[in-house]
């Protein structure tokens, strides 16, 4: 008689195997969920750290920055004199530092005069002492100051070049000297390439992004010059300890509170918000650009860094 297999034992063994596999799957799934939660928390913390150091913090700037024009100015001789005084101060700084490089010299020689103006009733207005509108032309460039209420509405807390108006708009708060020199030469670097007198060069999106990279590098070069090399030295220290880190966002969030404080003191903006944010932008971009150079990423990598600054802070590998 043929023997009958012990199916009961086999079924028992199979049940234990299935149960064991189920337990292992649960453990792995739990581990994955814990890992996923950890990654999400780390990203949230990275975003928070980033926000504490960058342009986002300018939204709180009104409480601490020294605004000297808070709303639409009156067309008075007193206001005209104040605006011209502020513009002359900026022009004086540019002339003082015109010999930093051939490019700074070319800019100052091209724009030998600054016409003062203000944002009045939703438009730029340049006045002379007889209250007659006088738009900047020729070698004159407009410097239009934006009052606090307008800057707050449009969240404009840094200078901006406007081709059609031949004008740089600048929020009407005090910017420390070294930082002001750098951001003004940045915008004037745009203006010498795009204005109504000389024409406009390289207007395509790709070219404009490359120009933004070049102007931020130009500003970083000026900041470094004005600190006699201390600026690049500190940024290189941050880069050197992150040589093996491929994630750019992780490199940025590794900047210590002590390093941030040193950077702020270097440019006299530790007690500000908006100027600190201007500086933070250049710090982040300069580190990114230098990493691209070290890793052979070229202008394409630098453009990615520039675009990342205005995106959702997603992980960026360089």
C-alpha positions as CSV (number, residue, x, y, z in Angstrom):
1,X,0.0,0.0,0.0
2,X,1.2,3.4,-1.0
3,X,2.1,5.7,1.9
4,X,0.1,8.9,2.3
5,X,2.2,12.1,2.6
6,X,2.0,14.1,5.8
7,X,0.2,17.1,4.4
8,X,-0.7,18.4,7.9
9,X,2.9,19.0,8.7
10,X,3.6,20.8,5.4
11,X,0.7,23.0,5.9
12,X,1.9,23.9,9.4
13,X,5.3,24.7,8.1
14,X,4.0,26.9,5.3
15,X,1.8,28.8,7.7
16,X,4.8,29.6,9.9
17,X,6.8,30.7,6.8
18,X,4.0,33.0,5.6
19,X,3.6,34.5,9.1
20,X,7.4,35.1,9.3
21,X,7.5,36.7,5.9
22,X,4.5,38.9,7.0
23,X,6.3,40.0,10.1
24,X,9.5,40.8,8.2
25,X,7.5,42.8,5.6
26,X,5.8,44.8,8.4
27,X,9.2,45.5,10.0
28,X,10.7,46.6,6.6
29,X,7.6,48.7,5.9
30,X,7.8,50.3,9.3
31,X,11.5,51.0,8.8
32,X,10.7,52.6,5.5
33,X,8.0,54.8,6.9
34,X,10.3,55.8,9.8
35,X,13.1,56.6,7.3
36,X,10.6,58.5,5.0
37,X,9.4,60.5,8.0
38,X,13.0,61.2,9.0
39,X,13.9,62.4,5.5
40,X,10.8,64.6,5.5
41,X,11.7,66.1,8.9
42,X,15.3,66.7,7.8
43,X,14.1,68.5,4.7
44,X,11.6,70.6,6.7
45,X,14.4,71.5,9.1
46,X,16.7,72.3,6.2
47,X,14.0,74.6,4.7
48,X,13.6,76.3,8.1
49,X,17.4,76.8,8.4
50,X,17.5,78.1,4.9
51,X,14.7,80.5,5.5
52,X,16.4,81.8,8.6
53,X,19.4,82.8,6.4
54,X,17.9,84.1,3.2
55,X,15.8,86.6,1.4
56,X,12.6,85.2,3.0
57,X,13.4,87.0,6.2
58,X,13.1,90.4,4.6
59,X,9.3,90.1,5.1
60,X,10.0,91.1,8.7
61,X,12.4,93.9,7.8
62,X,10.1,96.8,8.6
63,X,10.7,96.3,12.3
64,X,14.4,96.8,12.3
65,X,15.6,98.5,9.0
66,X,16.1,102.2,9.0
67,X,13.5,103.5,6.5
68,X,13.8,107.2,5.8
69,X,10.8,107.4,3.5
70,X,7.7,105.6,4.6
71,X,5.0,106.7,2.1
72,X,4.5,108.7,-1.1
73,X,6.7,111.8,-0.8
74,X,5.4,115.3,-1.4
75,X,6.8,117.2,-4.4
76,X,8.5,119.8,-2.2
77,X,11.9,121.4,-2.4
78,X,12.8,119.8,0.9
79,X,12.0,116.3,-0.4
80,X,13.9,117.1,-3.7
81,X,17.0,118.0,-1.7
82,X,16.7,114.9,0.4
83,X,16.4,112.6,-2.6
84,X,19.3,114.3,-4.4
85,X,21.4,114.1,-1.2
86,X,20.8,110.3,-1.0
87,X,21.6,109.9,-4.7
88,X,24.8,112.0,-4.5
89,X,25.9,109.8,-1.6
90,X,25.5,106.7,-3.8
91,X,27.3,108.3,-6.7
92,X,30.1,109.4,-4.3
93,X,30.5,105.8,-3.2
94,X,30.7,104.5,-6.8
95,X,33.3,107.1,-7.7
96,X,35.3,106.3,-4.5
97,X,35.5,102.6,-5.5
98,X,35.6,103.0,-9.3
99,X,39.2,101.6,-9.5
100,X,38.3,98.1,-8.1
101,X,38.4,96.7,-11.6
102,X,38.2,97.7,-15.3
103,X,34.5,96.9,-15.2
104,X,33.8,99.2,-12.2
105,X,35.8,102.0,-14.0
106,X,33.8,101.5,-17.2
107,X,30.5,101.7,-15.3
108,X,31.4,104.9,-13.5
109,X,32.6,106.6,-16.6
110,X,29.5,105.5,-18.6
111,X,27.1,106.8,-15.9
112,X,28.7,110.0,-14.7
113,X,25.5,111.5,-13.1
114,X,22.6,110.2,-11.0
115,X,19.2,111.7,-11.3
116,X,17.2,111.4,-8.0
117,X,13.6,110.3,-8.0
118,X,10.9,108.6,-6.0
119,X,8.0,106.3,-6.5
120,X,4.9,108.5,-6.5
121,X,1.4,107.5,-7.2
122,X,2.3,104.2,-8.8
123,X,5.0,105.6,-11.0
124,X,8.6,106.8,-11.0
125,X,8.9,110.6,-10.9
126,X,12.1,112.6,-11.3
127,X,11.9,116.3,-10.3
128,X,14.1,119.3,-10.5
129,X,13.9,122.2,-8.1
130,X,11.1,123.8,-10.2
131,X,8.9,120.7,-9.9
132,X,9.3,119.8,-13.6
133,X,9.6,116.1,-14.5
134,X,13.1,115.3,-15.8
135,X,13.7,111.8,-16.9
136,X,17.3,110.5,-17.0
137,X,19.0,110.5,-20.4
138,X,22.4,110.3,-21.9
139,X,25.1,109.7,-19.2
140,X,22.6,110.3,-16.4
141,X,21.0,107.3,-14.7
142,X,17.9,107.4,-12.5
143,X,18.0,106.3,-8.9
144,X,14.4,106.0,-7.8
145,X,13.8,105.5,-4.1
146,X,10.8,103.3,-3.1
147,X,8.9,104.2,0.1
148,X,8.3,101.6,2.8
149,X,4.6,101.1,2.0
150,X,5.3,100.4,-1.7
151,X,8.2,98.1,-1.0
152,X,6.2,96.1,1.5
153,X,3.3,95.7,-0.9
154,X,5.5,94.4,-3.7
155,X,8.1,92.7,-1.5
156,X,10.9,94.6,-3.2
157,X,13.7,94.9,-0.7
158,X,16.7,95.0,-3.1
159,X,17.8,97.2,-6.0
160,X,16.4,96.5,-9.5
161,X,17.3,97.8,-13.0
162,X,14.4,99.0,-15.2
163,X,15.4,99.3,-18.8
164,X,12.6,101.4,-20.1
165,X,13.0,104.0,-17.4
166,X,16.8,104.0,-17.5
167,X,16.5,103.7,-13.7
168,X,17.5,101.7,-10.7
169,X,14.8,101.4,-8.1
170,X,16.1,101.2,-4.5
171,X,14.1,100.7,-1.3
172,X,14.5,103.8,0.9
173,X,16.3,102.3,3.9
174,X,19.9,102.5,5.0
175,X,22.2,99.9,3.4
176,X,25.7,99.5,4.9
177,X,28.4,101.0,2.6
178,X,30.3,97.8,1.5
179,X,27.1,96.0,0.7
180,X,25.6,99.1,-1.1
181,X,28.6,99.4,-3.3
182,X,28.4,95.7,-4.4
183,X,24.6,95.7,-5.1
184,X,24.8,99.0,-7.0
185,X,27.6,97.8,-9.2
186,X,25.6,94.6,-9.8
187,X,22.6,96.6,-11.1
188,X,24.8,99.0,-13.0
189,X,26.5,96.0,-14.6
190,X,23.0,95.1,-16.0
191,X,22.4,98.7,-17.0
192,X,25.6,99.1,-19.0
193,X,24.4,96.1,-21.1
194,X,20.8,97.0,-21.4
195,X,19.8,100.7,-21.7
196,X,17.9,103.0,-24.1
197,X,21.1,104.8,-25.3
198,X,23.5,102.0,-26.1
199,X,20.9,99.3,-26.9
200,X,20.2,95.9,-25.4
201,X,22.4,93.0,-25.6
202,X,21.6,89.2,-25.3
203,X,17.9,89.4,-24.5
204,X,17.2,85.7,-24.7
205,X,16.3,83.8,-21.5
206,X,19.5,81.7,-21.6
207,X,21.7,84.7,-22.1
208,X,19.9,86.7,-19.4
209,X,20.3,83.8,-16.9
210,X,24.0,83.7,-17.7
211,X,24.2,87.5,-17.2
212,X,22.6,87.2,-13.8
213,X,25.2,84.6,-12.8
214,X,28.0,87.0,-14.1
215,X,26.5,90.0,-12.1
216,X,26.3,88.0,-8.9
217,X,29.9,86.9,-9.4
218,X,30.8,90.5,-10.0
219,X,29.1,91.5,-6.7
220,X,30.9,88.7,-4.9
221,X,34.2,89.9,-6.3
222,X,33.6,93.4,-5.0
223,X,32.6,92.2,-1.6
224,X,35.8,90.2,-1.4
225,X,37.8,93.2,-2.5
226,X,36.2,95.4,0.1
227,X,37.1,92.9,2.8
228,X,40.7,92.4,1.5
229,X,40.0,88.8,0.8
230,X,38.3,87.8,4.1
231,X,35.0,87.1,2.4
232,X,36.2,84.5,0.0
233,X,38.4,83.0,2.7
234,X,35.4,82.3,5.0
235,X,33.3,80.9,2.1
236,X,36.2,78.6,1.1
237,X,36.4,77.3,4.6
238,X,32.7,76.3,4.3
239,X,33.3,74.7,0.9
240,X,36.4,72.8,2.1
241,X,34.6,71.0,4.9
242,X,31.9,69.9,2.4
243,X,34.1,68.7,-0.4
244,X,32.4,65.3,-0.4
245,X,28.9,66.5,0.0
246,X,27.0,66.3,-3.3
247,X,23.8,68.0,-2.0
248,X,24.1,71.8,-2.4
249,X,21.2,72.5,0.0
250,X,23.0,70.5,2.7
251,X,26.1,72.5,2.2
252,X,24.2,75.7,2.7
253,X,22.4,74.6,5.8
254,X,25.8,73.5,7.3
255,X,26.8,77.2,7.7
256,X,27.1,77.7,11.4
257,X,25.5,80.5,13.5
258,X,29.1,81.7,14.3
259,X,29.9,81.9,10.5
260,X,26.7,83.8,9.8
261,X,27.4,86.2,12.6
262,X,30.9,86.8,11.3
263,X,29.6,87.4,7.8
264,X,27.1,89.9,9.1
265,X,29.8,91.8,11.1
266,X,32.1,91.8,8.1
267,X,29.6,94.0,6.3
268,X,28.1,95.9,9.2
269,X,24.6,94.4,8.8
270,X,24.2,92.3,11.9
271,X,21.4,94.5,13.2
272,X,19.4,94.6,9.9
273,X,17.0,92.3,8.1
274,X,16.9,93.3,4.4
275,X,20.6,94.0,4.0
276,X,21.4,90.7,5.7
277,X,19.1,89.0,3.2
278,X,21.0,90.8,0.3
279,X,24.2,89.4,1.7
280,X,22.8,85.9,2.3
281,X,21.8,85.7,-1.4
282,X,25.4,86.4,-2.5
283,X,26.8,84.0,0.1
284,X,24.7,81.2,-1.1
285,X,25.2,81.9,-4.8
286,X,29.0,82.4,-4.4
287,X,29.3,79.1,-2.6
288,X,27.3,77.4,-5.3
289,X,29.2,78.9,-8.2
290,X,32.6,77.9,-6.6
291,X,31.3,74.4,-6.1
292,X,30.4,74.3,-9.8
293,X,33.8,75.4,-10.8
294,X,35.5,72.8,-8.5
295,X,33.3,70.0,-10.0
296,X,33.4,71.0,-13.6
297,X,29.7,71.9,-13.8
298,X,30.3,75.1,-15.9
299,X,27.7,77.8,-16.6
300,X,24.9,75.2,-16.8
301,X,25.5,74.3,-13.1
302,X,25.8,77.9,-12.1
303,X,22.4,78.7,-13.7
304,X,20.9,75.8,-11.8
305,X,22.2,77.2,-8.6
306,X,20.8,80.7,-9.5
307,X,17.4,79.2,-10.4
308,X,17.3,77.0,-7.2
309,X,17.5,80.1,-5.1
310,X,14.1,81.1,-6.2
311,X,12.4,77.7,-6.3
312,X,11.0,75.3,-3.7
313,X,14.3,74.5,-1.9
314,X,14.2,70.9,-3.2
315,X,17.4,68.9,-2.9
316,X,20.0,70.0,-5.5
317,X,22.9,67.7,-6.4
318,X,26.0,69.3,-7.9
